[in-house]
Amino acid sequence: MDPGEVTSIHVQRAISGNRESLDWVVARLSPLLVAQARFRLGESLRHCDPEDIVHDAWIVALPKLDDLVSRDGRFTPVLLRFLSVTVLNKVRNLLRAQIRAGAAGLERDITSPLSGAVTRAMRVERDEMIRETLDSLDPADREVLLLRGVEQVPAKAAAIVLRISEEAVSKRYRRALAKLRARLPGTVFDELADESESPH
């Protein structure tokens, strides 16, 4: 069975209230989102915990799971896009708050703890493996992977952001995805769309 189909099945079960499937989906997607948050925080927000940001993104997403509409029968790209955009919005809000706060810095935004699903998932060993593997990528390849695979920015827009051709975007994305799939088989990277399936 296609890994994306497995995730979609678990998302459907989570929507129906199945706690084990919810834990599975959170554990499957959270390490990639933590890596995204860590890279997007950059140096100016290095004092912020990326796990807190992903925790908050799940708080936003969980009540809206039943509003998800599958794309070609798959929920993974829809949920991943929703979560990654939520992470980006939270990082932008933190940056705005830091700018407003000035040199005094920023107090961390603490939200009420989510039920154990996120907390347990955040600590899994795979989180560290994904972080290290993304760190090992060439920075340009990593940026393309985040834009195309995680945040699902269309190739044309990614090319404009990166100031390279669409062909170069596609080449870098395929190369980065192939490396990640080879190093971490059976992870969420198997579910990221190939360039032929990605948003154009």
C-alpha positions in Angstrom: 0.0 0.0 0.0 1.2 3.5 -0.8 2.5 5.3 2.3 0.3 8.3 1.4 -2.7 6.1 1.5 -1.8 4.8 4.9 -1.5 8.3 6.2 -4.9 9.2 4.6 -6.5 6.2 6.3 -5.1 7.3 9.7 -6.3 10.9 9.1 -9.8 9.6 8.3 -9.7 7.6 11.5 -8.4 10.5 13.5 -11.3 12.7 12.1 -13.6 10.0 13.4 -12.1 10.3 16.9 -9.7 7.3 16.8 -7.0 8.3 19.3 -4.4 5.8 18.1 -4.6 7.1 14.5 -4.4 10.7 15.8 -1.2 9.8 17.7 0.1 8.1 14.5 -0.5 11.1 12.3 1.0 13.5 14.8 4.1 11.3 15.1 4.4 10.9 11.3 4.2 14.6 10.4 5.6 16.5 13.5 9.3 15.9 12.9 9.2 17.4 9.4 7.2 20.4 10.8 9.7 20.9 13.6 12.5 20.9 11.1 10.5 23.5 9.0 9.9 25.7 12.0 13.6 25.5 13.1 14.8 26.6 9.6 12.2 29.3 9.3 13.0 30.8 12.8 16.5 31.5 11.7 19.0 33.4 13.8 16.8 36.3 14.8 14.3 33.9 16.5 16.7 31.2 17.7 15.5 31.6 21.3 12.0 30.3 20.3 11.4 26.6 20.5 10.3 25.1 17.2 8.5 22.3 19.0 6.3 25.0 20.7 5.4 26.4 17.3 4.5 22.9 15.9 2.5 22.2 19.1 0.5 25.4 18.5 0.0 24.5 14.8 -1.6 21.2 15.9 -3.8 23.1 18.4 -5.1 25.1 15.4 -5.4 22.1 13.1 -7.0 19.4 15.3 -10.4 21.1 15.6 -10.4 21.6 11.8 -9.5 18.0 10.8 -13.1 17.2 9.9 -13.1 20.2 7.5 -10.3 18.7 5.4 -11.1 17.7 1.8 -8.9 15.1 0.3 -6.9 15.8 -2.9 -7.2 12.9 -5.3 -8.2 10.7 -2.4 -5.2 11.7 -0.3 -5.3 13.7 2.9 -1.5 13.9 3.5 -0.8 16.8 1.1 -3.8 18.7 2.4 -3.0 18.3 6.1 0.7 19.0 5.5 0.0 22.2 3.6 -2.4 23.4 6.3 0.1 22.7 9.1 3.1 24.2 7.2 1.2 27.4 6.4 0.1 27.6 10.1 3.8 27.1 11.2 4.8 29.9 8.8 2.1 32.2 10.1 3.2 31.6 13.7 6.9 32.3 12.8 5.8 35.6 11.1 3.8 36.6 14.1 6.7 35.9 16.4 8.9 38.0 14.2 6.4 40.9 14.2 6.1 40.6 18.0 9.9 40.7 18.3 10.1 43.8 16.1 7.5 45.4 18.2 9.2 44.4 21.5 12.5 45.8 20.2 15.8 45.0 21.9 14.0 43.8 25.0 13.2 40.6 23.2 10.1 38.4 23.2 8.4 36.5 25.9 7.5 33.0 24.7 3.9 32.5 23.9 2.6 29.6 26.0 -0.6 28.0 25.1 -2.6 25.5 27.1 -1.0 22.0 26.7 -2.5 19.7 24.1 -3.5 16.2 25.0 -0.5 13.9 25.1 -0.4 13.2 21.4 1.9 16.1 20.5 4.1 15.9 23.5 4.8 12.2 23.0 5.4 12.6 19.3 7.8 15.5 19.6 10.3 13.3 21.5 10.6 10.4 19.1 14.0 9.5 17.8 13.0 10.0 14.2 12.7 13.8 14.9 16.5 13.9 15.4 17.1 11.8 12.4 15.1 14.0 10.2 16.8 17.1 11.6 20.2 15.7 11.0 19.3 14.6 7.5 17.9 18.0 6.5 21.0 19.6 8.0 23.1 17.5 5.8 21.5 18.8 2.6 23.1 21.7 0.7 21.3 24.8 1.9 19.9 25.5 -1.6 18.5 22.0 -1.9 17.0 22.3 1.6 15.3 25.6 0.8 13.7 24.1 -2.4 12.6 21.1 -0.4 10.9 23.2 2.2 9.3 25.5 -0.4 8.1 22.8 -2.8 7.6 19.7 -0.6 6.5 21.0 2.7 5.0 24.4 2.1 3.9 23.4 -1.4 4.8 26.7 -3.1 4.3 26.4 -6.9 7.5 25.9 -8.9 7.1 29.3 -10.7 6.8 31.1 -7.4 9.7 29.2 -5.9 11.8 30.1 -8.9 11.0 33.8 -8.3 11.8 33.6 -4.6 15.1 31.7 -5.2 16.0 33.7 -8.3 16.7 30.6 -10.3 14.9 28.9 -13.2 11.9 26.6 -12.8 14.0 23.9 -14.3 16.7 24.4 -11.6 13.9 24.3 -8.9 12.6 21.0 -10.2 16.1 19.5 -10.4 17.1 20.6 -6.9 13.8 19.4 -5.5 14.1 15.9 -7.1 17.7 15.6 -6.0 16.9 16.6 -2.3 13.8 14.3 -2.2 15.8 11.4 -3.6 18.5 11.9 -1.0 16.0 12.0 1.9 14.1 9.0 0.7 17.3 7.0 0.4 18.6 8.0 3.8 15.2 7.7 5.6 13.0 5.2 3.9 9.6 4.7 5.4 9.3 8.3 6.6 7.0 11.2 5.6 9.5 12.0 2.8 8.0 9.0 0.9 4.7 10.9 0.9 5.9 14.2 -0.4 4.9 14.7 -4.0 7.4 14.1 -6.8 8.0 17.1 -9.0 5.5 15.7 -11.5 2.8 15.7 -8.9 3.7 18.9 -7.1 1.7 22.2 -7.4 2.7 24.1 -10.6 
